[in-house]
Amino acid sequence: MNHHMYPLAAHAAATHTSGGVGWLGPLLLILVGVLIGRLWGRWAGLKHLGTAEFRTRWTNINRVRRW
């Protein structure tokens, strides 16, 4: 293969790992994103209720989540 004509292919060939854990990084990134998204979604969904109601419901969510 002519590496001067295909620099991206040359880079891919040079950095390819045969260990099989190349999917671990993207999987961890997706899991962290889902967790942050769920927490933010709950918070944003309850925030429009007002401060007192928000505190009550947020406390209830956290209490139930422990079990």
PDB file of N, CA, C and O in Angstrom:
ATOM      1  N   MET A   1       0.852  -1.175   0.000  1.00  0.00           N
ATOM      2  CA  MET A   1       0.000   0.000   0.000  1.00  0.00           C
ATOM      3  C   MET A   1       0.895   1.234   0.000  1.00  0.00           C
ATOM      4  O   MET A   1       1.883   1.301   0.732  1.00  0.00           O
ATOM      5  N   ASN A   2       0.543   2.184  -0.811  1.00  0.00           N
ATOM      6  CA  ASN A   2       1.286   3.423  -0.890  1.00  0.00           C
ATOM      7  C   ASN A   2       0.792   4.357   0.217  1.00  0.00           C
ATOM      8  O   ASN A   2      -0.303   4.910   0.120  1.00  0.00           O
ATOM      9  N   HIS A   3       1.599   4.534   1.268  1.00  0.00           N
ATOM     10  CA  HIS A   3       1.187   5.315   2.418  1.00  0.00           C
ATOM     11  C   HIS A   3       1.174   6.810   2.149  1.00  0.00           C
ATOM     12  O   HIS A   3       0.595   7.570   2.925  1.00  0.00           O
ATOM     13  N   HIS A   4       1.791   7.239   1.079  1.00  0.00           N
ATOM     14  CA  HIS A   4       1.761   8.661   0.739  1.00  0.00           C
ATOM     15  C   HIS A   4       0.418   9.049   0.137  1.00  0.00           C
ATOM     16  O   HIS A   4      -0.007  10.197   0.257  1.00  0.00           O
ATOM     17  N   MET A   5      -0.240   8.116  -0.499  1.00  0.00           N
ATOM     18  CA  MET A   5      -1.522   8.414  -1.126  1.00  0.00           C
ATOM     19  C   MET A   5      -2.685   8.247  -0.148  1.00  0.00           C
ATOM     20  O   MET A   5      -3.730   8.874  -0.320  1.00  0.00           O
ATOM     21  N   TYR A   6      -2.517   7.417   0.863  1.00  0.00           N
ATOM     22  CA  TYR A   6      -3.595   7.126   1.805  1.00  0.00           C
ATOM     23  C   TYR A   6      -3.128   7.357   3.245  1.00  0.00           C
ATOM     24  O   TYR A   6      -2.920   6.393   3.981  1.00  0.00           O
ATOM     25  N   PRO A   7      -2.961   8.608   3.658  1.00  0.00           N
ATOM     26  CA  PRO A   7      -2.425   8.855   5.005  1.00  0.00           C
ATOM     27  C   PRO A   7      -3.369   8.385   6.112  1.00  0.00           C
ATOM     28  O   PRO A   7      -2.905   7.963   7.171  1.00  0.00           O
ATOM     29  N   LEU A   8      -4.675   8.449   5.889  1.00  0.00           N
ATOM     30  CA  LEU A   8      -5.600   8.001   6.922  1.00  0.00           C
ATOM     31  C   LEU A   8      -5.530   6.485   7.095  1.00  0.00           C
ATOM     32  O   LEU A   8      -5.583   5.988   8.220  1.00  0.00           O
ATOM     33  N   ALA A   9      -5.411   5.758   6.006  1.00  0.00           N
ATOM     34  CA  ALA A   9      -5.275   4.304   6.084  1.00  0.00           C
ATOM     35  C   ALA A   9      -3.968   3.920   6.765  1.00  0.00           C
ATOM     36  O   ALA A   9      -3.923   2.948   7.519  1.00  0.00           O
ATOM     37  N   ALA A  10      -2.914   4.671   6.508  1.00  0.00           N
ATOM     38  CA  ALA A  10      -1.630   4.389   7.144  1.00  0.00           C
ATOM     39  C   ALA A  10      -1.734   4.638   8.643  1.00  0.00           C
ATOM     40  O   ALA A  10      -1.198   3.868   9.440  1.00  0.00           O
ATOM     41  N   HIS A  11      -2.416   5.700   9.028  1.00  0.00           N
ATOM     42  CA  HIS A  11      -2.600   5.999  10.449  1.00  0.00           C
ATOM     43  C   HIS A  11      -3.438   4.909  11.119  1.00  0.00           C
ATOM     44  O   HIS A  11      -3.121   4.480  12.228  1.00  0.00           O
ATOM     45  N   ALA A  12      -4.483   4.470  10.469  1.00  0.00           N
ATOM     46  CA  ALA A  12      -5.339   3.420  11.028  1.00  0.00           C
ATOM     47  C   ALA A  12      -4.564   2.119  11.185  1.00  0.00           C
ATOM     48  O   ALA A  12      -4.726   1.419  12.185  1.00  0.00           O
ATOM     49  N   ALA A  13      -3.733   1.792  10.218  1.00  0.00           N
ATOM     50  CA  ALA A  13      -2.949   0.562  10.288  1.00  0.00           C
ATOM     51  C   ALA A  13      -1.908   0.642  11.400  1.00  0.00           C
ATOM     52  O   ALA A  13      -1.618  -0.360  12.053  1.00  0.00           O
ATOM     53  N   ALA A  14      -1.351   1.818  11.616  1.00  0.00           N
ATOM     54  CA  ALA A  14      -0.312   1.976  12.628  1.00  0.00           C
ATOM     55  C   ALA A  14      -0.883   2.007  14.045  1.00  0.00           C
ATOM     56  O   ALA A  14      -0.192   1.631  14.992  1.00  0.00           O
ATOM     57  N   THR A  15      -2.124   2.447  14.204  1.00  0.00           N
ATOM     58  CA  THR A  15      -2.696   2.591  15.546  1.00  0.00           C
ATOM     59  C   THR A  15      -3.686   1.491  15.898  1.00  0.00           C
ATOM     60  O   THR A  15      -4.242   1.505  16.996  1.00  0.00           O
ATOM     61  N   HIS A  16      -3.917   0.560  15.021  1.00  0.00           N
ATOM     62  CA  HIS A  16      -4.876  -0.517  15.287  1.00  0.00           C
ATOM     63  C   HIS A  16      -4.356  -1.431  16.386  1.00  0.00           C
ATOM     64  O   HIS A  16      -3.203  -1.862  16.357  1.00  0.00           O
ATOM     65  N   THR A  17      -5.219  -1.723  17.357  1.00  0.00           N
ATOM     66  CA  THR A  17      -4.840  -2.652  18.409  1.00  0.00           C
ATOM     67  C   THR A  17      -5.589  -3.961  18.210  1.00  0.00           C
ATOM     68  O   THR A  17      -6.737  -3.981  17.766  1.00  0.00           O
ATOM     69  N   SER A  18      -4.931  -5.023  18.540  1.00  0.00           N
ATOM     70  CA  SER A  18      -5.565  -6.331  18.398  1.00  0.00           C
ATOM     71  C   SER A  18      -6.069  -6.847  19.737  1.00  0.00           C
ATOM     72  O   SER A  18      -6.471  -8.007  19.837  1.00  0.00           O
ATOM     73  N   GLY A  19      -6.056  -6.002  20.776  1.00  0.00           N
ATOM     74  CA  GLY A  19      -6.469  -6.429  22.103  1.00  0.00           C
ATOM     75  C   GLY A  19      -7.966  -6.625  22.239  1.00  0.00           C
ATOM     76  O   GLY A  19      -8.398  -7.417  23.077  1.00  0.00           O
ATOM     77  N   GLY A  20      -8.756  -5.950  21.466  1.00  0.00           N
ATOM     78  CA  GLY A  20     -10.192  -6.127  21.504  1.00  0.00           C
ATOM     79  C   GLY A  20     -10.913  -5.291  22.543  1.00  0.00           C
ATOM     80  O   GLY A  20     -12.095  -5.532  22.787  1.00  0.00           O
ATOM     81  N   VAL A  21     -10.264  -4.323  23.165  1.00  0.00           N
ATOM     82  CA  VAL A  21     -10.937  -3.479  24.147  1.00  0.00           C
ATOM     83  C   VAL A  21     -11.138  -2.061  23.612  1.00  0.00           C
ATOM     84  O   VAL A  21     -11.264  -1.116  24.391  1.00  0.00           O
ATOM     85  N   GLY A  22     -11.167  -1.913  22.326  1.00  0.00           N
ATOM     86  CA  GLY A  22     -11.379  -0.608  21.724  1.00  0.00           C
ATOM     87  C   GLY A  22     -12.786  -0.086  21.933  1.00  0.00           C
ATOM     88  O   GLY A  22     -13.026   1.108  21.753  1.00  0.00           O
ATOM     89  N   TRP A  23     -13.710  -0.932  22.303  1.00  0.00           N
ATOM     90  CA  TRP A  23     -15.101  -0.538  22.530  1.00  0.00           C
ATOM     91  C   TRP A  23     -15.327  -0.057  23.952  1.00  0.00           C
ATOM     92  O   TRP A  23     -16.386   0.499  24.246  1.00  0.00           O
ATOM     93  N   LEU A  24     -14.362  -0.255  24.845  1.00  0.00           N
ATOM     94  CA  LEU A  24     -14.545   0.081  26.254  1.00  0.00           C
ATOM     95  C   LEU A  24     -14.667   1.585  26.486  1.00  0.00           C
ATOM     96  O   LEU A  24     -15.513   2.020  27.267  1.00  0.00           O
ATOM     97  N   GLY A  25     -13.842   2.373  25.827  1.00  0.00           N
ATOM     98  CA  GLY A  25     -13.901   3.832  25.984  1.00  0.00           C
ATOM     99  C   GLY A  25     -15.243   4.417  25.546  1.00  0.00           C
ATOM    100  O   GLY A  25     -15.868   5.146  26.316  1.00  0.00           O
ATOM    101  N   PRO A  26     -15.700   4.115  24.327  1.00  0.00           N
ATOM    102  CA  PRO A  26     -17.007   4.622  23.913  1.00  0.00           C
ATOM    103  C   PRO A  26     -18.155   4.127  24.793  1.00  0.00           C
ATOM    104  O   PRO A  26     -19.111   4.865  25.032  1.00  0.00           O
ATOM    105  N   LEU A  27     -18.070   2.893  25.274  1.00  0.00           N
ATOM    106  CA  LEU A  27     -19.124   2.370  26.148  1.00  0.00           C
ATOM    107  C   LEU A  27     -19.177   3.145  27.464  1.00  0.00           C
ATOM    108  O   LEU A  27     -20.259   3.493  27.936  1.00  0.00           O
ATOM    109  N   LEU A  28     -18.022   3.414  28.052  1.00  0.00           N
ATOM    110  CA  LEU A  28     -17.990   4.195  29.291  1.00  0.00           C
ATOM    111  C   LEU A  28     -18.514   5.606  29.067  1.00  0.00           C
ATOM    112  O   LEU A  28     -19.232   6.142  29.911  1.00  0.00           O
ATOM    113  N   LEU A  29     -18.168   6.201  27.956  1.00  0.00           N
ATOM    114  CA  LEU A  29     -18.655   7.542  27.632  1.00  0.00           C
ATOM    115  C   LEU A  29     -20.174   7.550  27.494  1.00  0.00           C
ATOM    116  O   LEU A  29     -20.832   8.472  27.976  1.00  0.00           O
ATOM    117  N   ILE A  30     -20.731   6.549  26.852  1.00  0.00           N
ATOM    118  CA  ILE A  30     -22.184   6.451  26.696  1.00  0.00           C
ATOM    119  C   ILE A  30     -22.856   6.273  28.061  1.00  0.00           C
ATOM    120  O   ILE A  30     -23.868   6.916  28.337  1.00  0.00           O
ATOM    121  N   LEU A  31     -22.302   5.405  28.916  1.00  0.00           N
ATOM    122  CA  LEU A  31     -22.887   5.173  30.234  1.00  0.00           C
ATOM    123  C   LEU A  31     -22.881   6.432  31.097  1.00  0.00           C
ATOM    124  O   LEU A  31     -23.871   6.737  31.762  1.00  0.00           O
ATOM    125  N   VAL A  32     -21.775   7.157  31.085  1.00  0.00           N
ATOM    126  CA  VAL A  32     -21.707   8.405  31.851  1.00  0.00           C
ATOM    127  C   VAL A  32     -22.713   9.415  31.301  1.00  0.00           C
ATOM    128  O   VAL A  32     -23.377  10.109  32.072  1.00  0.00           O
ATOM    129  N   GLY A  33     -22.829   9.503  29.986  1.00  0.00           N
ATOM    130  CA  GLY A  33     -23.790  10.414  29.376  1.00  0.00           C
ATOM    131  C   GLY A  33     -25.229  10.074  29.740  1.00  0.00           C
ATOM    132  O   GLY A  33     -26.037  10.969  29.991  1.00  0.00           O
ATOM    133  N   VAL A  34     -25.548   8.792  29.769  1.00  0.00           N
ATOM    134  CA  VAL A  34     -26.906   8.375  30.124  1.00  0.00           C
ATOM    135  C   VAL A  34     -27.205   8.723  31.580  1.00  0.00           C
ATOM    136  O   VAL A  34     -28.288   9.221  31.888  1.00  0.00           O
ATOM    137  N   LEU A  35     -26.258   8.467  32.470  1.00  0.00           N
ATOM    138  CA  LEU A  35     -26.474   8.777  33.883  1.00  0.00           C
ATOM    139  C   LEU A  35     -26.657  10.275  34.115  1.00  0.00           C
ATOM    140  O   LEU A  35     -27.564  10.690  34.836  1.00  0.00           O
ATOM    141  N   ILE A  36     -25.804  11.073  33.510  1.00  0.00           N
ATOM    142  CA  ILE A  36     -25.933  12.529  33.653  1.00  0.00           C
ATOM    143  C   ILE A  36     -27.239  13.005  33.031  1.00  0.00           C
ATOM    144  O   ILE A  36     -27.904  13.878  33.590  1.00  0.00           O
ATOM    145  N   GLY A  37     -27.612  12.453  31.896  1.00  0.00           N
ATOM    146  CA  GLY A  37     -28.853  12.841  31.235  1.00  0.00           C
ATOM    147  C   GLY A  37     -30.083  12.506  32.060  1.00  0.00           C
ATOM    148  O   GLY A  37     -31.041  13.279  32.093  1.00  0.00           O
ATOM    149  N   ARG A  38     -30.063  11.363  32.723  1.00  0.00           N
ATOM    150  CA  ARG A  38     -31.218  10.982  33.560  1.00  0.00           C
ATOM    151  C   ARG A  38     -31.347  11.898  34.767  1.00  0.00           C
ATOM    152  O   ARG A  38     -32.449  12.328  35.106  1.00  0.00           O
ATOM    153  N   LEU A  39     -30.230  12.199  35.414  1.00  0.00           N
ATOM    154  CA  LEU A  39     -30.285  13.095  36.569  1.00  0.00           C
ATOM    155  C   LEU A  39     -30.720  14.497  36.153  1.00  0.00           C
ATOM    156  O   LEU A  39     -31.568  15.106  36.805  1.00  0.00           O
ATOM    157  N   TRP A  40     -30.141  15.006  35.075  1.00  0.00           N
ATOM    158  CA  TRP A  40     -30.507  16.335  34.608  1.00  0.00           C
ATOM    159  C   TRP A  40     -31.975  16.373  34.180  1.00  0.00           C
ATOM    160  O   TRP A  40     -32.667  17.362  34.420  1.00  0.00           O
ATOM    161  N   GLY A  41     -32.445  15.309  33.552  1.00  0.00           N
ATOM    162  CA  GLY A  41     -33.838  15.240  33.120  1.00  0.00           C
ATOM    163  C   GLY A  41     -34.808  15.269  34.289  1.00  0.00           C
ATOM    164  O   GLY A  41     -35.835  15.944  34.231  1.00  0.00           O
ATOM    165  N   ARG A  42     -34.485  14.541  35.344  1.00  0.00           N
ATOM    166  CA  ARG A  42     -35.339  14.577  36.533  1.00  0.00           C
ATOM    167  C   ARG A  42     -35.358  15.967  37.139  1.00  0.00           C
ATOM    168  O   ARG A  42     -36.413  16.502  37.480  1.00  0.00           O
ATOM    169  N   TRP A  43     -34.167  16.543  37.266  1.00  0.00           N
ATOM    170  CA  TRP A  43     -34.049  17.867  37.868  1.00  0.00           C
ATOM    171  C   TRP A  43     -34.810  18.895  37.045  1.00  0.00           C
ATOM    172  O   TRP A  43     -35.565  19.694  37.600  1.00  0.00           O
ATOM    173  N   ALA A  44     -34.624  18.887  35.741  1.00  0.00           N
ATOM    174  CA  ALA A  44     -35.285  19.863  34.878  1.00  0.00           C
ATOM    175  C   ALA A  44     -36.795  19.638  34.837  1.00  0.00           C
ATOM    176  O   ALA A  44     -37.565  20.594  34.749  1.00  0.00           O
ATOM    177  N   GLY A  45     -37.213  18.391  34.901  1.00  0.00           N
ATOM    178  CA  GLY A  45     -38.633  18.092  34.871  1.00  0.00           C
ATOM    179  C   GLY A  45     -39.362  18.541  36.121  1.00  0.00           C
ATOM    180  O   GLY A  45     -40.551  18.857  36.065  1.00  0.00           O
ATOM    181  N   LEU A  46     -38.672  18.574  37.242  1.00  0.00           N
ATOM    182  CA  LEU A  46     -39.294  18.981  38.496  1.00  0.00           C
ATOM    183  C   LEU A  46     -39.107  20.461  38.813  1.00  0.00           C
ATOM    184  O   LEU A  46     -39.838  21.014  39.635  1.00  0.00           O
ATOM    185  N   LYS A  47     -38.150  21.099  38.178  1.00  0.00           N
ATOM    186  CA  LYS A  47     -37.791  22.473  38.528  1.00  0.00           C
ATOM    187  C   LYS A  47     -38.927  23.458  38.271  1.00  0.00           C
ATOM    188  O   LYS A  47     -39.005  24.484  38.947  1.00  0.00           O
ATOM    189  N   HIS A  48     -39.787  23.182  37.337  1.00  0.00           N
ATOM    190  CA  HIS A  48     -40.856  24.123  37.002  1.00  0.00           C
ATOM    191  C   HIS A  48     -41.971  24.139  38.052  1.00  0.00           C
ATOM    192  O   HIS A  48     -42.884  24.959  37.952  1.00  0.00           O
ATOM    193  N   LEU A  49     -41.921  23.258  39.052  1.00  0.00           N
ATOM    194  CA  LEU A  49     -42.988  23.144  40.036  1.00  0.00           C
ATOM    195  C   LEU A  49     -42.913  24.204  41.132  1.00  0.00           C
ATOM    196  O   LEU A  49     -43.898  24.437  41.833  1.00  0.00           O
ATOM    197  N   GLY A  50     -41.782  24.833  41.285  1.00  0.00           N
ATOM    198  CA  GLY A  50     -41.593  25.774  42.385  1.00  0.00           C
ATOM    199  C   GLY A  50     -40.633  25.180  43.391  1.00  0.00           C
ATOM    200  O   GLY A  50     -40.415  23.969  43.419  1.00  0.00           O
ATOM    201  N   THR A  51     -40.060  26.039  44.218  1.00  0.00           N
ATOM    202  CA  THR A  51     -38.986  25.608  45.107  1.00  0.00           C
ATOM    203  C   THR A  51     -39.449  24.587  46.143  1.00  0.00           C
ATOM    204  O   THR A  51     -38.805  23.552  46.311  1.00  0.00           O
ATOM    205  N   ALA A  52     -40.546  24.856  46.835  1.00  0.00           N
ATOM    206  CA  ALA A  52     -40.984  23.949  47.895  1.00  0.00           C
ATOM    207  C   ALA A  52     -41.374  22.579  47.339  1.00  0.00           C
ATOM    208  O   ALA A  52     -40.961  21.549  47.872  1.00  0.00           O
ATOM    209  N   GLU A  53     -42.160  22.568  46.279  1.00  0.00           N
ATOM    210  CA  GLU A  53     -42.582  21.304  45.678  1.00  0.00           C
ATOM    211  C   GLU A  53     -41.393  20.557  45.083  1.00  0.00           C
ATOM    212  O   GLU A  53     -41.326  19.329  45.153  1.00  0.00           O
ATOM    213  N   PHE A  54     -40.460  21.299  44.499  1.00  0.00           N
ATOM    214  CA  PHE A  54     -39.254  20.684  43.941  1.00  0.00           C
ATOM    215  C   PHE A  54     -38.468  19.960  45.031  1.00  0.00           C
ATOM    216  O   PHE A  54     -38.055  18.815  44.847  1.00  0.00           O
ATOM    217  N   ARG A  55     -38.263  20.625  46.159  1.00  0.00           N
ATOM    218  CA  ARG A  55     -37.508  19.999  47.254  1.00  0.00           C
ATOM    219  C   ARG A  55     -38.204  18.739  47.756  1.00  0.00           C
ATOM    220  O   ARG A  55     -37.558  17.719  47.993  1.00  0.00           O
ATOM    221  N   THR A  56     -39.515  18.814  47.916  1.00  0.00           N
ATOM    222  CA  THR A  56     -40.273  17.658  48.408  1.00  0.00           C
ATOM    223  C   THR A  56     -40.138  16.471  47.458  1.00  0.00           C
ATOM    224  O   THR A  56     -39.817  15.361  47.881  1.00  0.00           O
ATOM    225  N   ARG A  57     -40.380  16.711  46.193  1.00  0.00           N
ATOM    226  CA  ARG A  57     -40.330  15.602  45.234  1.00  0.00           C
ATOM    227  C   ARG A  57     -38.915  15.088  45.012  1.00  0.00           C
ATOM    228  O   ARG A  57     -38.710  13.884  44.863  1.00  0.00           O
ATOM    229  N   TRP A  58     -37.922  16.002  44.988  1.00  0.00           N
ATOM    230  CA  TRP A  58     -36.537  15.579  44.806  1.00  0.00           C
ATOM    231  C   TRP A  58     -36.095  14.716  45.990  1.00  0.00           C
ATOM    232  O   TRP A  58     -35.385  13.728  45.803  1.00  0.00           O
ATOM    233  N   THR A  59     -36.510  15.082  47.205  1.00  0.00           N
ATOM    234  CA  THR A  59     -36.210  14.275  48.391  1.00  0.00           C
ATOM    235  C   THR A  59     -36.852  12.901  48.273  1.00  0.00           C
ATOM    236  O   THR A  59     -36.223  11.892  48.594  1.00  0.00           O
ATOM    237  N   ASN A  60     -38.095  12.855  47.817  1.00  0.00           N
ATOM    238  CA  ASN A  60     -38.778  11.576  47.652  1.00  0.00           C
ATOM    239  C   ASN A  60     -38.094  10.696  46.608  1.00  0.00           C
ATOM    240  O   ASN A  60     -37.974   9.485  46.793  1.00  0.00           O
ATOM    241  N   ILE A  61     -37.654  11.299  45.528  1.00  0.00           N
ATOM    242  CA  ILE A  61     -36.947  10.535  44.485  1.00  0.00           C
ATOM    243  C   ILE A  61     -35.671   9.947  45.054  1.00  0.00           C
ATOM    244  O   ILE A  61     -35.373   8.775  44.826  1.00  0.00           O
ATOM    245  N   ASN A  62     -34.915  10.745  45.790  1.00  0.00           N
ATOM    246  CA  ASN A  62     -33.655  10.258  46.356  1.00  0.00           C
ATOM    247  C   ASN A  62     -33.900   9.190  47.411  1.00  0.00           C
ATOM    248  O   ASN A  62     -33.110   8.253  47.533  1.00  0.00           O
ATOM    249  N   ARG A  63     -34.981   9.313  48.177  1.00  0.00           N
ATOM    250  CA  ARG A  63     -35.289   8.317  49.200  1.00  0.00           C
ATOM    251  C   ARG A  63     -35.663   6.983  48.555  1.00  0.00           C
ATOM    252  O   ARG A  63     -35.227   5.927  49.013  1.00  0.00           O
ATOM    253  N   VAL A  64     -36.464   7.031  47.501  1.00  0.00           N
ATOM    254  CA  VAL A  64     -36.886   5.807  46.818  1.00  0.00           C
ATOM    255  C   VAL A  64     -35.724   5.160  46.084  1.00  0.00           C
ATOM    256  O   VAL A  64     -35.623   3.934  46.037  1.00  0.00           O
ATOM    257  N   ARG A  65     -34.844   5.974  45.510  1.00  0.00           N
ATOM    258  CA  ARG A  65     -33.712   5.455  44.733  1.00  0.00           C
ATOM    259  C   ARG A  65     -32.770   4.623  45.609  1.00  0.00           C
ATOM    260  O   ARG A  65     -32.123   3.703  45.108  1.00  0.00           O
ATOM    261  N   ARG A  66     -32.681   4.927  46.891  1.00  0.00           N
ATOM    262  CA  ARG A  66     -31.777   4.167  47.771  1.00  0.00           C
ATOM    263  C   ARG A  66     -32.206   2.709  47.887  1.00  0.00           C
ATOM    264  O   ARG A  66     -31.360   1.832  48.061  1.00  0.00           O
ATOM    265  N   TRP A  67     -33.489   2.437  47.794  1.00  0.00           N
ATOM    266  CA  TRP A  67     -33.993   1.083  47.926  1.00  0.00           C
ATOM    267  C   TRP A  67     -33.955   0.417  46.590  1.00  0.00           C
ATOM    268  O   TRP A  67     -34.340  -0.746  46.468  1.00  0.00           O
TER     269      TRP A  67
END
